[in-house]
Amino acid sequence: PFEVLGKLSEKIWNRTLASTKMYNIRVIFKPLSYFKGGHVTTIYKGTEIEICLKEHVSNTENFPVLIHELAHLCLGHTGHKELKHFTNKNKSFKLPERFIPKSTEELEAETVSYLVCFRLGLQTQAAEYIAGYFNSQEELTKFSYDTVIKAADSIESHFINPAKRNINEDRKS
């Protein structure tokens, strides 16, 4: 269910992981069930932010899941109020507060992951993942295009390319 076509450069993977540390987000790897790629903590489980990814899979397969979980944060799904940068206050940013159905949260987070991955030349199983979540049209009415685009931009600028380099340069390496 987490197959990815394309190859993620080691440089992007390492830079993204280093950037999560700079925002006090701990990324850990654990054995997870076949159908679970990862998860992010919510304020109900504590104030520290932890993203858990599946161990023993490639960085290319884990990357869309990492972006999906970062998207939950940036979309305001976890209840956290802000991400503070360790060394640069200008890079800290407030997170929106939103209360939407779980299926809408999944659609938004997976859309962000799809957009970010697509720009890096990765093809994910986003459509198949999203298809299992919808029961009604109402869930679609809560979807925020504006918030999704802003979250994708935040992830690219704060985690993938914190130096604001051209994202297409990294596709080639």
C-alpha positions in Angstrom: 0.0 0.0 0.0 3.0 2.4 0.3 4.7 1.7 -3.0 6.4 4.8 -4.5 7.6 5.1 -8.0 10.7 7.2 -8.5 13.8 7.7 -6.3 14.3 10.1 -3.5 17.8 11.5 -3.2 19.6 10.8 0.0 20.3 14.5 0.2 16.6 15.4 0.5 15.9 12.7 3.0 18.8 13.7 5.3 18.0 17.4 5.0 14.3 16.8 5.8 15.2 14.7 8.8 17.7 17.3 10.0 15.0 20.0 9.6 12.5 18.1 11.7 15.1 18.1 14.5 15.5 21.9 14.2 11.8 22.2 14.9 11.9 19.8 17.9 10.1 17.0 16.1 11.5 13.6 16.9 11.3 11.1 14.1 11.5 7.4 15.2 11.3 4.1 13.4 9.3 1.2 14.8 7.7 -2.0 13.5 4.2 -1.2 12.4 1.4 -3.2 10.9 1.3 -3.9 7.1 -1.4 -1.2 6.6 0.1 1.5 8.8 2.9 3.7 7.5 3.2 6.0 10.4 1.6 8.4 12.8 2.2 11.8 14.5 1.4 12.6 18.2 -1.4 15.0 19.0 -1.6 17.3 22.0 -3.8 14.8 23.7 -0.9 12.4 23.8 1.6 15.0 25.1 3.2 18.3 24.0 6.3 16.7 22.5 5.9 16.1 18.8 6.9 12.7 17.6 6.5 11.2 14.2 6.7 7.4 14.0 7.6 5.8 10.7 7.8 2.1 9.7 11.2 0.5 10.2 12.8 -1.7 7.5 11.4 0.2 4.5 13.3 2.4 2.2 13.6 6.2 2.6 11.8 6.6 -0.6 8.8 4.7 0.8 8.9 6.4 4.2 9.2 9.9 2.7 5.6 10.4 1.6 4.5 9.1 5.0 6.8 11.6 6.7 5.4 14.4 4.6 1.8 13.2 5.3 2.5 13.3 9.1 4.2 16.8 8.8 1.1 17.9 6.8 -1.2 16.9 9.8 0.9 19.3 11.9 0.9 22.1 9.4 -2.8 21.7 8.6 -3.7 22.1 12.3 -5.0 18.6 12.8 -2.9 17.7 15.9 -3.8 20.6 18.2 -0.2 22.0 18.4 -0.2 25.8 18.3 3.2 26.5 16.8 6.5 25.1 15.6 9.5 26.8 17.1 12.9 26.7 15.4 15.8 26.0 17.7 18.1 28.7 16.4 16.1 31.1 14.2 13.0 32.7 15.5 12.1 34.0 12.0 11.6 30.4 10.9 9.2 29.6 13.7 5.5 29.5 12.6 2.0 29.3 14.0 -0.1 26.4 13.2 -3.8 26.8 12.4 -6.5 25.4 14.7 -9.0 23.3 12.9 -11.6 20.8 13.8 -12.8 18.8 10.8 -13.8 15.1 10.3 -11.0 12.5 10.4 -11.7 11.6 6.8 -11.2 15.2 5.7 -8.0 15.4 7.7 -6.7 12.4 5.8 -7.7 13.8 2.5 -5.9 17.1 3.2 -2.7 15.5 4.6 -2.5 13.0 1.7 -3.1 15.8 -0.8 -0.2 17.8 0.7 2.0 14.6 0.5 1.0 14.0 -3.1 1.8 17.6 -4.1 5.2 17.7 -2.4 6.2 14.3 -3.7 5.0 15.0 -7.2 7.3 18.1 -7.3 10.2 15.8 -6.4 9.4 13.3 -9.1 7.8 10.7 -6.8 4.5 8.9 -7.7 2.6 7.7 -4.6 -0.5 5.6 -4.0 -2.4 8.7 -2.8 -5.6 8.0 -4.8 -5.9 4.4 -3.4 -5.2 5.6 0.1 -7.8 8.4 0.0 -10.5 6.2 -1.6 -10.9 4.2 1.6 -11.8 7.2 3.7 -14.9 8.7 2.2 -18.5 8.1 3.2 -20.3 11.3 2.4 -20.1 14.5 0.4 -20.1 16.6 3.6 -16.5 15.4 4.2 -15.5 17.1 1.0 -17.1 20.4 1.9 -14.7 20.8 4.9 -11.7 20.4 2.7 -9.6 23.6 2.5 -7.7 24.1 -0.7 -6.1 27.3 0.7 -4.8 25.5 3.8 -3.5 22.6 1.8 -1.5 24.8 -0.5 -0.1 26.8 2.5 0.8 23.6 4.3 2.6 22.2 1.2 4.5 25.5 0.9 5.4 25.4 4.6 6.8 21.9 4.3 8.8 22.7 1.3 10.3 25.9 2.7 10.8 24.8 6.4 11.7 21.1 6.0 12.7 20.1 2.5 14.4 23.3 1.3 15.1 25.5 4.4 17.7 27.4 2.4 15.0 28.2 -0.2 17.0 26.5 -2.9 15.3 25.4 -6.1 13.5 22.2 -5.4 14.1 21.0 -9.0 17.9 21.0 -8.4 17.4 18.2 -5.9 15.4 16.1 -8.3 18.5 15.7 -10.4 20.9 14.7 -7.6 
